[in-house]
Each structure stands twice: as structure tokens, then as C-alpha cells.
Amino acid sequence: MSKEILIQTQKGERLVAIVENGRVDDFHIEVDRYQSLLGNIYLGRVESILPSINAAFVNIGQERNGFLYLTDAANPLIEEEVNNKPKKLLDKIFKRKEEPKKKETRRRPKKGEEKLPLKVGQEILVQVVKDPFGEKGCRLTTHITLPGRFVVYMPRDKKSGISRKIDNVEERKRLREVMKDFSFAKQGGYIVRTASMKQSKKDLVRDAKVLYTNWQKINKLSSQEKAPALIYEEGQLTWKIVRDYLTDRISKLIIDSKEDYEKITKFVQTLIGKEMVKKIHHYKGLKPLFDTKGVSKDLQSIYETDVYVKSGAYIVIEPTEGLIVIDVNSGRFKAKASPGEAAFMVNMEVVPEIARQLRLRDLGGIIVIDFIDMTQEVHKRKVVDALRRALGRDHAKTEVYRISQLGLVEMTRARTGKTVESMSFRKCTYCDGRGRIKLK
């Protein structure tokens, strides 16, 4: 199986296509006019608290204040220790100044009285988990995570674990033994990522140490800065792709930028290893990289409403303000089968394409899929199971519910940033947004 990473730079854009057997399986885009804040860590200042919606607005130095649910302001580390040393722990995390001790008369809180973990004017270290969307500011959390190549470090969570996608019992046992050597981290916990399978103990420990060292730098800088301030920047798309996708399953990484090629080569040689450097190639052709590799036409489908599959059946994808609607149609599909069997066959064929288009377009939020009506319960279960399996390779978190009596499947996909379409098109001023104009 051939799997390649193609990185093309053009007019202030970086386009990344993950190509499997000559077909685009995943797609990412980064544009200079829009800088993602996802993963960035800020020292913010609480501007207001709204108990009615259980949230706080935090100034992180952006155009709009960030949105922080109060439940996200009390992470597992706090909840575990708050019963014993609440004042000391909260002072440390939220950078409150110590006050002289004085006796207090304990009382039970009255009905409706909330114990808020924050105060207006308070400085707090937060991380962006969702980019600004429309008129809304970015979504924040105090559950800080630092992803590495093989592990994820959570400095404020004592729990550690292994990715559920690693289902081999012996491999899970081996990784648990390796994690015992993460004891150098004086606080926090680790999650071992799927990419850690069959990786050496040396590489895993090195990755964990790098993340712990980064956190120490972040913690130190946050104590020196004054809110609002950017403490840690997640980095460009190119580095995220190398970190998350460049594994043994990748046969080649091809990039057309000489400058980025040299940077990536140095980065990989230092942090991953010389063997992986052999997979990195600099494209020097005159034609655009995507045209040479024949993926430009394949990518065009992510901007179209109708997407056809091999049999002639097709799906219609219509994003609305509140949710994404996907309609399944038989189109030119022909088969010698009963109407019930034909409906089942079409639904099963379009399932992988639905999952693929969600990845390529980076669609998120609430998604409703209108499959062709099926009468047999066994067919309904098989379609839903197939959809869950197809979504299993998605890096975004997804959840799928059963088919309703109307033949609809409701599902959710984590939305963390702008969709590919929103970064490539703008509303048409002549038809008041009913049409779209490709950005140049």
C-alpha cells in the first residue's frame, strides 16, 4: 500500500494532502490571512463571569475574549486535591497572592449558591481548544495538553493511559512498562498515542522528556509575564503534519518549498531519526506538485455540493448555520435487486465517501445524514456499524447514533477550527450570501 504526504505552497497558502493508493484520503490547508490559535497557550485575565451560562470570558489579547466553561476551569488535578488543600492548590494554579490565615466558620452553601473557581480580574493559564467562529471568540480550557510524536503530556492531570486504538494485549502491557520510566515528570500524566506502537522505549522516553521540559519552560514564562500574554505557540501546519503523520506507514513526504524542505529535514533528523529523513523529498518540477501527482481534480470535490461514487449514486452536502445535512441519492445506480436490497447497497457504498468528505472538508458540529429508507433492522445496523468503522480513522472525535424512524442518522464531529470551504470562499455581495466567490 502506497501512502504519501504532499505539501504544496502557493500564494500565501500551504496545502497538505495525504494520498493513499493515488487517492486523497485527508486534506489540510493553512492560509497566511488566517492564523489558527488552536493549541496556543495564553496567560489570560478573567473579564467577566456569567453563572447563568456557567462560563467566564477571558482576555487573551485577541480581538474577542475567549470563552471558558467553569467546568473546564476545574481539571482533574484540582478536583482530586481540592478536598485536602484547596486554597494552596488554587493559589498555585490561578496565581493568586497568599492572604493571611484567618479562622472561618464553615457553613453549607444555600440552595442555588455556586462555588465558582474563578474571580474577575484573576490571571489564569488557558489553552485554545477551538478557534474563533463567526462572532464567537475562541473556546478555552485549563486542561492543558502538549502533544508529542508518540505521547501527549497533561501537566494538570495525574491520570495516565494508552490509546484505545491500541488493542493488542501484549503491546499494551509493554507500553505500560515503558510508562514507568516517565517518573521524571514530577506532576501530570501521559497518554500514549497510537503512533507509539512498536516504537522503542528510548524514543518514547525521549518524547516524554521533551514535552515535560517544554512544560517547565511554559510554567516559568507564565510566572514572569503579565496577562494577557501568549506563552506558547503550537506552530505551523507543516510541523503538525510531520509530528502526527510521518510514520513508518508513509512511503514519501514530498514538498515543493526549498526553505521548508531544509527546515523539515533538520527537524526530523534531530527529533525523529536519520532513517526517516530518507523519506523526505524536495520537488523541483515546473508544474504544481498537486497537478503532477494528479490530486488537484480529486481535491476539487471538496468544494462541490454533489459528490458521486463509482456506481453513479451520490451524496449532497449542505452546511447550514446550525448543522450539516447530508442526503443520500441512488442517482444512476442500477442493480438486479429488490428495492430494499438496492437501498442497502447504495447506503453501504456511500458510507466511506461520507467519512472521507467529512475529513477532507473538516466539517464539524452536528451532522444529520439522510440515508435511503431501509426496512430491515439488520440492514440499518450494518450501515451504522460501517459508518462508525469508516470514521475510526478520523483524527477528530466523532460520535454516531442509531438510525431514527425517519431513516436519519445523527452524529457529531469535533469542530476545532474553520472549515476548508470557509477559508477558500467568501460570501457573494450581489446575492447576499446565497452564492460563493472563490478567494484569490
DOGU-201683 format. One record per atom (N, C-alpha, C): residue in one letter; x, y, z. Coordinates in steps of 0.2 Angstrom, whole numbers, plus 2048, in hexadecimal, padded with zeros to 3 digits. Each point is the difference from the previous one (the first is absolute). Layout:
AXYZ ...
END
This chain:
M8047FA800 M7FC806800 M804806800 S7FF8057FB S804806800 S7FD806803 K803803804 K7FD806804 K805805800 E7FE8067FE E8058067FF E7FD806803 I805804802 I7FE807803 I8028057FB L7FC8047FD L8018057FB L7FF807803 I805804800 I800807803 I8018057FA Q7FB8047FE Q8018057FB Q7FF807803 T8048057FE T800807802 T7FE8047FA Q7FB805801 Q7FE8047FB Q7FC806803 K8028067FD K7FD806802 K7FD801807 G8057FF805 G7FF801807 G7FC7FA803 E8007FA7FC E7FC7FA803 E8057FA800 R7FE7FC805 R8047FA800 R7FA7FA800 L8017FC7FB L7FB7FB7FF L8037F9801 V7FD7FC804 V8037F9802 V7FB7FB7FE A8027FB7FC A7FB7FB7FE A8047F9802 I7FC7FC804 I8027F9801 I7FD7FC7FB V8047FD7FC V7FE7FC7FA V8017F8801 E7FB7FC800 E8017F9801 E7FD7FD7FA N8057FC7FD N7FF7FC7F9 N7FD8057FB G8038067FF G7FF8057FB G7F9804801 R7FD7FF806 R7FA804801 R801804807 V7FD806800 V801804806 V7FC7FD805 D8037FF806 D7FC7FD806 D7FF805805 D804805801 D800806804 D8038067FE F7FD806802 F8028067FD F801806805 H805804800 H800805805 H8038077FC I7FD805803 I8028077FC I802805806 E8058047FE E802805805 E8018077FB V7FD805802 V8008067FC V803806805 D8048047FD D804805803 D7FB806803 R7FA8017FD R7FB805802 R7FC7FD806 Y8017FA801 Y7FC7FD806 Y8057FC804 Q802802806 Q8047FC804 Q7FC7FD806 S8017F9800 S7FC7FC805 S803801807 L7FC800805 L803801807 L7FF7F9803 L7FE7FB7FD L7FF7FA803 L8067FD803 G8007FE806 G8067FD804 G804805803 N7FF8077FF N804805803 N7FE801807 I805801804 I7FF801807 I801808802 Y7FB802804 Y801807802 Y7FF801807 L803806803 L7FF802806 L7FA805800 G7FA7FE802 G7FA8057FF G7FE803806 R7FB8057FF R7FE803806 R7F87FF800 V7FD7FE805 V7F97FF800 V7FC807800 E7FC8017FB E7FD8077FF E7F9800803 S7FC7FA7FF S7FA800803 S7FE7F9801 I7FB7FF805 I7FE7F9801 I7F8800800 L7FD7FB7FC L7F98007FF L7FE7F9803 P7FE800807 P7FD7FA802 P7FA7FD7FD S7FC8047FD S7FA7FE7FC S8027FB7FB I8068017FC I8027FB7FB I8067FC802 N802801807 N8057FC802 N8078017FD A8018067FE A8068027FC A803806802 A8068017FE A804806801 A8038037F9 F801806800 F8038037FA F807802802 V8057FE7FC V807801802 V8048047FB N803805802 N8048047FB N8077FD7FF I8017FE7F9 I8077FD7FF I8038047FB G7FE8067FF G8048057FB G7FD8007F9 Q7FB7FC7FF Q7FD8007F9 Q7FA8057FF E7FE8007FA E7FA8057FF E7FA7FF804 R7FF7F9801 R7FA7FE805 R8027FC806 N7FD801805 N8027FC806 N7FE7F97FF G8047FC803 G7FF7F87FF G7FB7FE805 F7FD7FB7FE F7FA7FD804 F8027FA804 L7FF800807 L8037FA804 L7FA7FE804 Y7FE7FA7FF Y7FB7FD805 Y8037FF806 L7FC801806 L803800807 L8027F8801 T7FC7FC7FD T8027F9801 T8077FE7FD D8028047FB D8077FF7FD D805804804 A7FE804805 A805803805 A8017FC806 A7FE7FA800 A8017FC806 A8027F97FD N8077FF7FF N8027FA7FD N8017FA805 P8017FA7FD P8007FB805 P805800806 L8068047FE L805801806 L7FD804805 I7FC8057FE I7FD804806 I7FB7FC803 E7FC7FD7FD E7FA7FC803 E8037FB805 E8067FD7FE E8027FB804 E803802807 E803806800 E804803805 E7FC806804 V7FA8027FD V7FD806803 V7FD7FE807 N7FF7FA801 N7FD7FE807 N805801806 N8067FF7FE N805800805 N804807801 K8028037FA K803806800 K7FD8057FA P7FA802801 P7FD8047FB P8038077FF K802803805 K802807800 K8078007FD K8057FC802 K8078007FE K8007FE7F8 L7FC7FB7FE L8007FD7F9 L7FD8057FC L7FB803801 L7FD8057FC L8048077FF D803801806 D805806800 D8057FF7FB K8037FA800 K8057FE7FC K7FF8007F8 I7FA7FD7FF I7FE7FF7F9 I7FD8077FD F7FC804804 F7FD8067FD F804806802 K8067FF803 K805805802 K7FD806804 R7FC7FE805 R7FE804805 R805802806 K800805802 K805802806 K7FD7FD806 E8057FE804 E7FE7FD807 E7FD805804 E7FB7FF804 E7FD804805 E8027FD807 P800805805 P8017FD807 P7FA7FB802 K8027FB803 K7FB7FB803 K7FC803805 K7F97FF7FF K7FC802805 K7FA7FA801 K7FE800806 K7FB7FB801 K7F98027FD E7FD7FA7FD E7FA8017FD E7FB7FB802 T7FA803801 T7FA7FB802 T7FD7FD7FA R8017F9800 R7FD7FD7FA R7F97FF801 R7FD8017FA R7F97FF7FF R7FE7FC7FA R7FA7FD7FF R7FE7FD7FA R7FE8067FB P8027FF7FA P7FD8057FB P7F98007FF K7FD8067FF K7F88007FF K7FE7FD7FA K7FA7FE7FF K7FE7FE7FA K8008057FA G8037FE7FA G8018047FB G807804800 E8047FF806 E806804801 E8057FC7FC E8048037FC E8067FC7FC E806802803 K8057FB800 K807801802 K8048017FA L8018067FE L8048017FA L807800801 P8047FD7FB P8077FF801 P8048067FE L7FC8057FD L8048067FD L7FD806803 K8048067FF K7FE806802 K8028057FB V7FC8057FF V8018067FB V807803802 G8048017FB G806803801 G8067FB801 Q7FE7FA801 Q8057FA801 Q8047FE7FA E8067FF801 E8047FD7FB E8007F97FF I8007FD7FA I7FF7F9800 I8037FD7F9 L8037FA801 L8047FD7FA L7FB7FC7FC V7FF8027FA V7FA7FC7FC V8037FE7F9 Q7FD7FB7FD Q8027FE7FA Q7FA8007FB V8018027FA V7FB8007FB V7FE7F97FD V7FA7FE801 V7FE7FA7FD V7FB8007FA K7FE8077FF K7FC8017FA K8018077FD D8018017FA D8018067FD D7FA805800 P801806800 P7FA8057FF P7FC7FE7FA F7F9800801 F7FC7FE7FB F7FA8057FF G7FF8037FA G7FB806800 G802805804 E7FB802804 E800805805 E8037FE807 K8017FA801 K8027FD806 K808800801 G802801806 G8077FF801 G8027F9801 C8077FF801 C8027F9800 C7FE7FD807 R8007F97FF R7FE7FC806 R8067FE804 L800801807 L8067FF804 L7FF7FB805 T8057FD802 T8007FB806 T806801804 T8007FE806 T8067FF804 T8037F9800 H7FD7FC7FD H8027F97FF H8068007FB I805802801 I8068017FB I8037FA7FE T8017FF7FA T8037FA7FD T8058027FB L8067FC800 L8068027FC L8017F97FC P7FE8007FA P8007FA7FB P8077FF7FE G8037FA800 G8067FF7FD G7FF7FB7FB R8067FD7FD R7FF7FB7FB R7FD7FA802 F8027FD806 F7FD7FA802 F7FC800807 V801806803 V7FC800807 V7FD807800 V7FB801804 V7FD807802 V801801807 Y803806802 Y801801807 Y7FB805803 M7FD7FE805 M7FA804804 M803802806 P803806801 P803802806 P7FB801806 R7FA8017FF R7FB801805 R7FC7FA802 D8027FA7FD D7FB7FA801 D8057FA802 K7FE7FE806 K8057FA802 K7FF7FA7FD K7FA7FF7FC K7FE7F97FD K8058007FA S8027F97FF S8037FF7FA S7FC7FA7FC G8027FF7FA G7FC7FA7FC G8037FF7F9 I7FD7FB7FD I8037FE7F9 I7FA8017FB S8018027FA S7FB8017FB S7FC7F9800 R7F98017FF R7FC7FB7FF R8017FC7FA K8038047FB K8017FD7F9 K8057FA800 I804800806 I8057FB801 I7FD7FA803 D7FD7FB7FD D7FC7FB803 D8047F9801 N8078007FE N8047FA801 N802800807 V7FE7FB804 V8017FF807 V807800802 E8047FD7FC E808800801 E8038067FF E7FE8047FB E8028077FF E7FE805805 R7FA7FF803 R7FE804805 R8047FF807 K8017FA801 K8047FE806 K8078037FF R8037FF7FA R8078037FF R800807801 L7FB8047FE L800807800 L7FF802808 R7FC7FC803 R7FF802807 R807800804 E8047FB7FE E8067FF803 E8058067FE V7FF8027FA V8048067FE V7FE806804 M7FA801801 M7FD806803 M803801808 K8027FA802 K803801807 K807804800 D8038007FA D806805800 D7FE8077FE F7FA802801 F7FE8077FF F800803807 S8037FD805 S800802807 S803807801 F8048027FB F804806800 F7FB806801 A7FA7FF7FD A7FB806800 A7FD800807 K801805804 K7FE801807 K7F9801800 Q7FD8027FB Q7F8801800 Q7FD7FF7FA G7FA7FF7FF G7FC7FE7FA G8007F97FE G7FD7FF7FA G8007F97FE G8018007F8 Y8007FA7FE Y8027FF7F9 Y7FA7FB7FC I7FF8027FA I7FC7FB7FC I8047FE7FA V8017F9800 V8047FD7FA V7FC8007FA R8028037FB R7FD8017F9 R8007F97FC T7FC8007FB T8007FA7FC T8067FF7FC A8048057FE A8068007FD A8067FD804 S7FF7FF806 S8057FD804 S8017F87FF M7FB7FD7FD M8007F97FF M8077FE7FD K8037FB803 K8067FD7FE K806805800 Q7FF806803 Q806804801 Q8047FF806 S8068017FF S8057FE805 S7FF804807 K8027FD805 K7FF804807 K804806800 K8068007FD K8048067FF K7FD8067FD D7FC7FF7FA D7FD8057FD D7FA803804 L7FC7FB803 L7FA802804 L802805806 V8067FD804 V802804805 V8038077FE R8038007FB R8038077FD R7FA8047FE D7FB7FE7FD D7FA8047FF D7FD803806 A7FF7FC805 A7FD802806 A804805804 K8077FF800 K804805803 K8008077FC V8008007FA V7FF8067FC V7FA804802 L7FB7FD800 L7F9803802 L800802807 Y8037FD805 Y801802807 Y804806800 T8068007FD T804806800 T7FD8067FD N7FC7FF7FB N7FC8067FD N7FB802805 W7FD7FC804 W7FB802805 W804805805 Q8067FD802 Q803804805 Q8028077FE K8028017F9 K8018067FD K7F9805800 I7FB7FC7FE I7F9804800 I7FF802807 N8007FC805 N7FF802807 N804806802 K8067FF7FF K805806802 K7FE8067FC L7FF8007FA L7FE8067FC L7FA803803 S7FB7FC801 S7F9803802 S801803807 S8057FE804 S801804807 S8038077FF Q8038017FA Q8048067FF Q7FC8057FC E7FB7FE7FC E7FC8047FC E7FA803803 K7FD8057FD K7FA803803 K7FA7FF7FB A7FB7FE802 A7FA7FF7FC A7FD8067FC P7FE8007FA P8007FA7FC P8067FF7FC A8037FA7FF A8067FE7FD A8007F97FD L8038007FA L8017F97FD L8067FD803 I7FF7FA803 I8057FC803 I8037FB7FC Y7FC7FD7FC Y8027FA7FB Y7FC8007FA E8047FF7FA E7FD8007FA E8007F97FD E7FB7FD7FE E8007F97FD E8047FF7FA G8018057FC G8047FF7FA G7FC8007F9 Q8048007FB Q7FD7FF7F9 Q7FD7FA7FF L7FC7FF7FB L7FC7FA7FE L8067FB7FE T8058027FC T8057FC7FE T8037FC805 W801803806 W8037FC806 W7FB7FB803 K7FA802800 K7FB7FC803 K7FF7F97FB I8018017FA I7FF7FB7FB I8067FB801 V806803801 V8067FB801 V7FF7FD806 R7FE803806 R7FF7FD806 R7FB7FA800 D7FA8027FD D7FA7FB801 D8007FB7FA Y8038017FA Y7FF7FC7FB Y8067FC7FD L806803801 L8067FD7FE L8027FA804 T7FD7FA7FE T8027FA803 T8027FB7FB D8017FA803 D8037FA7FC D7FB7FE7FA R7FA802801 R7FB7FF7FA R8008047FA I804806801 I8018057FB I8067FE7FC S7FF7FF7F9 S8057FE7FC S8058077FE K7FC8057FF K8048077FE K7FC806803 L804805801 L7FE807801 L8038047FB I7FC8037FC I8028047FA I7FE807802 I8058057FF I7FE807801 I8038047FB D7FD8067FE D8038047FA D803806803 S800801806 S804806803 S8077FE802 K8058037FD K8077FF802 K801801807 E7FE806802 E801803807 E7FD7FB805 D7F97FE7FF D7FD7FB804 D8037F9800 Y8027FE7FA Y8047FA800 Y8067FF804 E804806800 E806800805 E7FE800807 K7FB804802 K7FE800807 K7FD7F9802 I7FC7FD7FC I7FD7FA802 I8057FA801 T8058007FB T8057FB800 T804801806 K802806802 K804801807 K7FC7FE806 F7F9802800 F7FC7FE805 F7FF7F9801 V7FF7FC7FA V7FF7F9801 V8077FC802 Q8058037FD Q8077FD802 Q801801807 T7FE805803 T802801807 T7FB7FD805 L7F98007FE L7FB7FD805 L7FE7F97FE I8007FE7FA I7FD7FA7FE I8067FB7FF G8048017FB G8067FC7FF G8028007F8 K8067FE7FF K8038017F9 K7FC7FB7FB E7FE7FB802 E7FC7FB7FC E7FA8037FD M7FC804804 M7FA8047FD M8028057FB V806803801 V8028057FB V8007FE7F9 K8017FA7FF K8017FD7F9 K7F98007FC K7FB801804 K7F98007FD K7FE8077FE I804805802 I7FE8077FE I8038027FA H7FC8037FB H8038017F9 H7FE8087FF H8048037FC H7FF8077FE H7FE8007F8 Y7FA8027FF Y7FD8007F9 Y8038067FC K8037FF7FB K8028067FC K7FD8017F9 G7FB7FC7FF G7FC8017F9 G7FD8077FF L7FF8017FA L7FD8077FE L7F9800801 K7FC7FA7FF K7F9800801 K7FF7FF807 P7FA803803 P7FE7FF807 P8007F9802 L8037FF806 L8007F9803 L7FA7FC7FF F7FA803802 F7FA7FD800 F7FE7FE7F9 D8018047FB D7FF7FE7F9 D8047FA7FE T806800802 T8057FB7FE T7FE7F9803 K7FD800806 K7FE7FA803 K7F97FE7FF G7FC8057FC G7FA7FE7FE G7FA801806 V802804805 V7FB800805 V7FC807800 S8018047FC S7FC8077FF S7F97FE7FF K7FF7FC7FB K7F97FE7FE K7FC7FD806 D8047FC803 D7FD7FC806 D7FE805805 L804805801 L7FF805806 L7FA8057FE Q7FE8007F9 Q7FB8057FE Q7F97FE803 S7FF7F9801 S7FA7FE803 S7FE803807 I805802804 I7FF803806 I7FC806800 Y8008047FA Y7FD8067FF Y7F97FF7FD E7FE7FA7FE E7FA7FF7FD E7FA7FD804 T7FA8027FF T7FB7FE804 T7FE7F87FF D8007FE7F9 D7FF7F97FE D8077FC800 V8007FA803 V8067FC7FF V7FE7F97FE Y8027FE7FB Y7FE7F97FD Y8057FB802 V7FD7FA800 V8047FA801 V8007FC7FA K8047FA800 K8017FC7FA K7F97FE7FD S7FB7FE803 S7FA7FD7FD S7FC8057FD G801806801 G7FC8067FE G7FB803805 A8007FD806 A7FD803806 A804806802 Y7FC804804 Y804806802 Y7FD803807 I804804803 I7FE803806 I8008087FF V7FB803803 V800807800 V801803807 I805804800 I803803807 I7FE807800 E7FC802805 E7FE807801 E801802807 P805804801 P801803807 P7FB806801 T7FD800806 T7FC805802 T803804806 E7FD805803 E803803805 E8007FC807 G7FB7FC800 G7FF7FC806 G8037F9800 L8007FD7FA L8027F97FF L8027FF7F9 I8037FA7FF I8017FD7F9 I7FB7FB7FE V7FE8017FA V7FB7FB7FD V8037FC7FA I7FF7FA801 I8037FB7FA I7FA7FC7FE D7FF8007F9 D7FA7FC7FD D8037FB7FC V7FE7FA800 V8027FB7FC V7FB7FE7FA N8028007FA N7FC7FF7FA N8037FA7FC S7FB7FC7FD S8027FA7FC S8038037FA G7FE8057FD G8038037FA G7FF7FB7FA R8067FE7FD R8007FC7FA R8017F8802 F7FF7FF807 F8027F9802 F7FB7FB7FD K8027FB7FE K7FC7FA7FD K8037FA802 A7FB7FC802 A8027F9803 A7FA7FB7FF K8017FA7FF K7FA7FB800 K7FF7FE807 A7FC804804 A7FF7FF807 A7F9803802 S7FD7FD805 S7FA803803 S801807802 P7FB804801 P801807802 P803801807 G7FF7FB804 G803800807 G8077FF7FF E8027FB7FC E8077FE7FF E8048067FD A7FD8037FB A8038057FC A802806805 A7FB802804 A801805805 A8067FF804 F8007FA803 F8057FE804 F8078007FD M8007FE7F9 M8078007FD M8028077FE V7FC8057FF V8028077FF V802803806 N7FC7FE806 N803803806 N8067FE802 M8027F97FF M8067FE802 M8068027FC E7FE8027F9 E8058027FC E802807801 V7FC805802 V801807802 V803801807 V8007FB804 V802801807 V807802800 P8057FC7FD P807803800 P8018077FD E7FC8017FB E8018077FD E7FD805804 I7FB7FF804 I7FE805805 I805801805 A8037FB803 A806801805 A8058047FD R8027FE7FA R8068037FC R7FE8087FF Q7FA8017FE Q7FF8077FF Q800805806 L7FE7FC806 L800804806 L807802802 R8057FB7FF R807801801 R8038067FB L7FE7FF7FA L8038047FB L7FE808801 R7F9800802 R7FD807800 R801803808 D8027FB804 D801802807 D7F9803803 L7FB7FC7FE L7F9802803 L7FF7FE807 G7FD804804 G7FF7FE807 G7F9802803 G7FF7FF806 G7FA801803 G7FB7FB800 I7F98027FF I7FB7FB7FF I7FF7FE7F9 I8007FA7FE I7FF7FD7F9 I7FB7FC800 V7FB8017FB V7FA7FC7FF V8017FC7F9 I8007FA800 I8007FC7FA I7FA7FD7FE D7FD8017FA D7FA7FE7FE D8017FA7FB F8007FA803 F8027FA7FC F7F97FE7FC I8017FC7FB I7FA7FE7FC I7FC7FB805 D7FA800800 D7FC7FC805 D8017F9800 M8017FD805 M8017F8801 M7FB7FD804 T7FD7FB7FF T7FB7FD804 T8037FB804 Q8057FC7FF Q8037FB804 Q805803805 E7FE7FE807 E805802805 E8077FE7FF V8017FA7FE V8077FE7FF V8048047FB H7FC8037FB H8038047FB H802807803 K7FC803805 K801806803 K8067FF805 R8007FB803 R8067FF805 R8077FF7FC K8007FD7FA K8067FF7FC K8028077FE V7FB8047FE V8028077FD V803804805 V7FD800806 V803804806 V8077FD802 D8017FA800 D8067FD802 D8058017FB A7FF8007FA A8048027FB A802807800 L7FC805802 L801807801 L805801805 R7FF7FC806 R804801806 R8077FE7FE R8017FA7FC R8067FE7FE R8048047FC A7FC8037FB A8038057FB A803806804 L7FC802805 L802806804 L8067FF805 G8017F9801 G8067FE804 G8078037FF R8018017F9 R8068037FE R801808801 D7FA803802 D800807800 D804802806 H804805800 H804803805 H7FB804805 A7FA8037FD A7FC803805 A7FB7FB803 K7FE802806 K7FB7FC804 K7F98007FD T7FD7FA7FF T7FA8007FD T7FB7FB804 E7FA801800 E7FB7FC803 E7FA7FF7FC V7FE7FA7FF V7FA7FE7FB V7FB7FD804 Y7FA8027FF Y7FA7FD803 Y7FC7FC7FB R7FB7FC803 R7FC7FC7FC R7FC8037FB I7FE7FC7FA I7FB8037FB I7F9801803 S7FE8067FF S7F9801803 S7FB7FD7FC Q7F9801802 Q7FB7FD7FC Q7FF8037F9 L803806800 L7FF8047F9 L8067FE7FC G8057FC802 G8057FE7FC G806805800 L800804806 L806805801 L8057FD805 V8068027FE V8057FE805 V803807803 E800801806 E803806803 E8077FE803 M8048047FE M8077FF803 M803807801 T806800804 T804806801 T8077FF7FF R8038057FD R8078007FF R803806803 A8067FF804 A803806803 A8028057FB R7FE806802 R8028067FB R805804804 T8068017FE T805804803 T8028067FD G7FE8007F9 G8038067FD G7FB8027FA K8028047FB K7FC8027FA K8007FA7FC T7FB7FF7FC T7FF7FB7FB T8048027FA V8027FB7FC V8048017FA V7FD8057FB E7F97FF800 E7FC8057FB E800807803 S800801806 S7FF807803 S8078047FF M8057FC7FF M8078037FF M8018017F9 S7FC7FD7FB S8028017F9 S7FA8047FD F7FB801803 F7FA8047FD F7FE806804 R7FD8047FD R7FC806804 R7F98017FD K7FC803804 K7F98017FE K8008047FA C7FB7FF7FC C7FF8047FA C7FC807802 T8038057FE T7FC807802 T7FA8017FC Y8007FD7FA Y7FA8027FB Y7FA7FC802 C8017FA803 C7FA7FC802 C7FF7FF807 D803804804 D800800807 D8017FA803 G8067FD7FE G8027F9803 G7FD7FA7FE R7FC8007FB R7FD7FA7FD R8057FD7FC G8058037FD G8057FD7FC G806801803 R8067FD7FD R806800803 R8058037FA I805803802 I8068037FC I8067FD802 K8047FD7FC K8067FD802 K805805801 L804800806 L805805802 L8067FF7FB K8038067FF K8067FF7FC K806802804 
END
